[in-house]
Amino acid sequence: MPELINKHRTAILIFANSSTEELRNKAISKGNILFGSLTEHALNTVKKTGLPFYLLTEKEQYGNSFGERFVNAINSVFDKGFESVITIGNDTPHLKSNDILKASKSINAKKFVLGPSTDGGFYLMGLHKSQFHEGNFRKLPWQTTSLSKKIAGLIEAHNVQVIRLHILQDLDHPSDLKKVLNAYRTGFKKIIQLIISLLAPMKWNFHHQCILVRINFENKYFNKGSPFGSTILS
């Protein structure tokens, strides 16, 4: 880990719902195992960075809308005395600890970091406290396909350089399971094996499996800045 990174200036915010809450909106058979493993994987990835981190589930979030809950969560980390925050969710299993460390280094140079997802949202956002204008952030088009573009424009309008990370696929829809398997079979083996094991009992091919999962997916619910919500704050 680069010694240049000051662990006491930057903290990581994992904004992700609990497995129980996910199951209320994503009716996937044995989904509690998948959601729990995704959060565990995110925590393990974050721990490798050596940076302080906070996990906020729906139990710690507050606000009347996603935007309010997300902005309030960022504020709660700044209130602890940190100068910078890196936000992530639990649904981008191919996010690596090195990506987070690179983001931290850029933030220390007063740059804004954005990890765009394929759906127009983002899987990572890193910013210094001076770049966080609460009112403007609340007005962003949260959970839409234009979010990443809008937030980058907002930051660049204040003459702050935006560093964009590589685009990654997140898990917001049942159909994303196949995309993740096809694109990232060589990484995060535990998650890959879990997804396959959850689908294995079905006797149809993978195409039919995805259709079945989609049928069970009764409500479209997203859990972060993507057209997609934790160490608990102490």
C-alpha positions as CSV (number, residue, x, y, z in Angstrom):
1,M,0.0,0.0,0.0
2,P,1.5,3.4,-1.0
3,E,2.7,5.3,2.1
4,L,1.7,8.6,0.5
5,I,-2.0,7.8,1.3
6,N,-3.0,9.4,4.7
7,K,-5.5,7.0,6.2
8,H,-6.7,9.6,8.6
9,R,-7.9,12.0,5.9
10,T,-10.0,9.7,3.7
11,A,-12.7,7.2,4.7
12,I,-14.8,4.8,2.6
13,L,-18.5,4.8,2.7
14,I,-20.2,1.5,1.7
15,F,-23.8,2.4,1.0
16,A,-25.7,-0.9,0.7
17,N,-28.9,-2.4,2.0
18,S,-29.0,-5.5,4.1
19,S,-29.9,-8.9,2.6
20,T,-33.3,-8.7,4.3
21,E,-34.1,-5.4,2.6
22,E,-32.8,-6.6,-0.7
23,L,-35.0,-9.6,-0.6
24,R,-38.1,-7.5,-0.2
25,N,-37.4,-5.9,-3.6
26,K,-35.4,-8.6,-5.4
27,A,-37.3,-11.9,-5.2
28,I,-34.4,-14.1,-6.2
29,S,-34.4,-17.7,-4.9
30,K,-31.8,-17.9,-2.1
31,G,-31.0,-14.3,-2.9
32,N,-30.1,-13.7,0.8
33,I,-27.0,-15.8,0.2
34,L,-26.0,-13.8,-2.9
35,F,-26.6,-10.4,-1.3
36,G,-24.8,-11.3,1.9
37,S,-21.8,-12.6,-0.1
38,L,-21.7,-9.4,-2.2
39,T,-21.6,-7.3,1.0
40,E,-18.9,-9.6,2.5
41,H,-16.9,-9.3,-0.7
42,A,-17.2,-5.5,-0.7
43,L,-16.0,-5.4,2.9
44,N,-13.0,-7.7,2.2
45,T,-12.1,-5.5,-0.7
46,V,-12.3,-2.3,1.4
47,K,-10.3,-3.9,4.3
48,K,-7.4,-4.5,1.9
49,T,-7.0,-0.8,1.4
50,G,-6.2,-0.1,5.0
51,L,-8.5,2.9,4.9
52,P,-11.2,3.6,7.6
53,F,-14.6,2.5,6.4
54,Y,-18.3,2.7,7.3
55,L,-21.1,0.5,6.2
56,L,-24.6,2.1,6.1
57,T,-27.6,-0.1,5.6
58,E,-31.2,1.1,5.5
59,K,-31.1,0.9,9.4
60,E,-28.6,3.8,9.5
61,Q,-29.8,5.8,6.5
62,Y,-32.3,8.6,6.8
63,G,-34.2,10.8,4.4
64,N,-37.3,10.9,2.2
65,S,-35.6,10.0,-1.0
66,F,-32.5,8.2,-2.3
67,G,-30.7,11.5,-2.9
68,E,-31.4,12.7,0.6
69,R,-30.3,9.4,2.2
70,F,-27.1,9.3,0.1
71,V,-26.2,13.0,0.8
72,N,-26.9,12.5,4.5
73,A,-24.7,9.5,4.6
74,I,-21.8,11.4,3.0
75,N,-22.4,14.2,5.6
76,S,-22.2,11.7,8.4
77,V,-18.7,10.7,7.4
78,F,-17.5,14.3,7.0
79,D,-19.0,15.0,10.5
80,K,-16.5,12.5,11.8
81,G,-13.7,14.8,10.8
82,F,-12.6,13.2,7.5
83,E,-11.6,15.5,4.7
84,S,-12.5,13.1,1.9
85,V,-15.0,10.3,1.2
86,I,-15.0,7.5,-1.3
87,T,-18.4,6.0,-1.8
88,I,-19.1,2.5,-3.1
89,G,-22.0,0.0,-3.1
90,N,-21.9,-3.8,-2.8
91,D,-23.1,-4.7,-6.3
92,T,-19.8,-4.2,-8.3
93,P,-17.9,-7.3,-7.3
94,H,-15.1,-6.7,-9.8
95,L,-14.1,-3.4,-8.1
96,K,-10.6,-3.9,-6.7
97,S,-8.8,-2.5,-3.7
98,N,-6.2,-0.9,-6.0
99,D,-9.0,1.0,-7.8
100,I,-10.0,2.5,-4.4
101,L,-6.4,3.3,-3.5
102,K,-5.9,5.1,-6.9
103,A,-9.0,7.1,-6.2
104,S,-7.7,8.0,-2.7
105,K,-4.5,9.3,-4.2
106,S,-6.4,11.5,-6.8
107,I,-8.6,12.9,-4.1
108,N,-5.6,13.8,-2.0
109,A,-4.6,15.9,-5.0
110,K,-8.0,17.7,-4.8
111,K,-9.4,15.9,-7.8
112,F,-12.9,14.4,-8.1
113,V,-13.1,10.7,-8.9
114,L,-16.0,9.0,-10.7
115,G,-16.3,5.3,-11.5
116,P,-19.1,5.1,-14.1
117,S,-21.2,2.0,-14.5
118,T,-22.6,0.7,-17.7
119,D,-26.2,1.9,-16.9
120,G,-25.2,5.6,-16.6
121,G,-24.9,5.7,-12.9
122,F,-21.7,5.1,-10.9
123,Y,-20.1,2.4,-8.7
124,L,-17.6,4.7,-7.0
125,M,-17.5,8.4,-6.2
126,G,-14.6,10.1,-4.4
127,L,-14.5,13.7,-3.4
128,H,-12.9,16.2,-1.0
129,K,-15.2,18.1,1.4
130,S,-14.6,21.3,-0.5
131,Q,-16.2,19.8,-3.5
132,F,-19.4,18.7,-1.7
133,H,-22.2,21.2,-2.1
134,E,-25.1,19.6,-0.4
135,G,-27.9,21.5,-2.1
136,N,-26.6,20.8,-5.6
137,F,-26.0,17.1,-4.8
138,R,-29.6,16.7,-3.6
139,K,-30.9,18.1,-6.9
140,L,-29.0,15.6,-9.0
141,P,-31.1,13.1,-11.1
142,W,-30.5,10.2,-8.8
143,Q,-31.3,6.7,-10.1
144,T,-31.4,7.8,-13.8
145,T,-29.2,7.0,-16.7
146,S,-27.9,10.6,-16.9
147,L,-26.5,10.6,-13.3
148,S,-22.9,10.1,-14.1
149,K,-22.9,12.7,-16.8
150,K,-24.7,15.2,-14.7
151,I,-22.5,14.9,-11.7
152,A,-19.4,15.2,-13.7
153,G,-20.8,18.4,-15.3
154,L,-21.6,19.8,-11.9
155,I,-18.1,19.2,-10.6
156,E,-16.3,20.5,-13.7
157,A,-18.4,23.6,-13.6
158,H,-16.5,24.5,-10.4
159,N,-13.2,24.1,-12.2
160,V,-12.4,20.8,-10.5
161,Q,-10.8,18.0,-12.5
162,V,-12.8,14.8,-12.8
163,I,-10.9,11.6,-12.9
164,R,-12.9,8.8,-14.6
165,L,-12.1,5.2,-13.7
166,H,-12.9,2.4,-16.1
167,I,-16.5,1.5,-16.7
168,L,-17.8,-1.5,-14.8
169,Q,-20.9,-3.6,-14.9
170,D,-23.0,-3.6,-11.7
171,L,-25.7,-6.0,-10.5
172,D,-29.0,-4.1,-10.7
173,H,-31.1,-6.4,-12.7
174,P,-31.4,-10.2,-13.0
175,S,-30.1,-9.9,-16.6
176,D,-26.9,-8.4,-15.2
177,L,-26.0,-11.8,-13.7
178,K,-25.2,-13.2,-17.2
179,K,-23.3,-10.1,-18.1
180,V,-21.1,-10.4,-15.0
181,L,-20.5,-14.1,-15.6
182,N,-19.5,-13.5,-19.3
183,A,-17.3,-10.6,-18.6
184,Y,-15.6,-11.5,-15.4
185,R,-15.3,-15.3,-15.1
186,T,-11.7,-15.1,-14.1
187,G,-12.2,-12.8,-11.1
188,F,-13.8,-12.9,-7.7
189,K,-14.3,-16.7,-8.0
190,K,-16.4,-17.0,-4.8
191,I,-19.1,-14.7,-6.2
192,I,-19.0,-16.4,-9.6
193,Q,-19.3,-19.8,-8.1
194,L,-22.1,-18.7,-5.9
195,I,-24.1,-17.2,-8.8
196,I,-23.7,-20.4,-10.8
197,S,-24.6,-22.6,-7.8
198,L,-27.8,-20.6,-7.2
199,L,-28.8,-21.1,-10.8
200,A,-27.6,-24.7,-11.1
201,P,-30.7,-26.5,-9.7
202,M,-32.7,-25.2,-12.6
203,K,-32.9,-27.7,-15.5
204,W,-33.0,-25.1,-18.3
205,N,-30.1,-23.4,-20.0
206,F,-28.8,-20.1,-18.8
207,H,-31.1,-18.1,-21.0
208,H,-34.1,-19.7,-19.5
209,Q,-32.6,-19.3,-16.0
210,C,-32.3,-15.5,-16.5
211,I,-35.9,-15.3,-17.7
212,L,-37.1,-17.1,-14.5
213,V,-35.1,-14.8,-12.3
214,R,-36.5,-11.8,-14.1
215,I,-40.1,-13.0,-13.6
216,N,-39.4,-13.3,-9.9
217,F,-37.9,-9.8,-9.8
218,E,-41.2,-8.2,-8.9
219,N,-40.0,-4.7,-8.2
220,K,-37.2,-2.7,-9.8
221,Y,-35.2,-1.5,-6.9
222,F,-31.7,0.0,-7.1
223,N,-29.3,0.4,-4.2
224,K,-26.9,3.2,-5.1
225,G,-26.2,6.0,-7.5
226,S,-26.9,3.8,-10.5
227,P,-30.4,3.7,-12.0
228,F,-30.2,1.3,-9.1
229,G,-28.7,2.6,-0.7
230,S,-23.3,0.3,5.4
231,T,-19.2,-0.6,9.2
232,I,-22.0,1.0,11.1
233,L,-21.4,4.5,12.2
234,S,-20.1,4.7,15.7
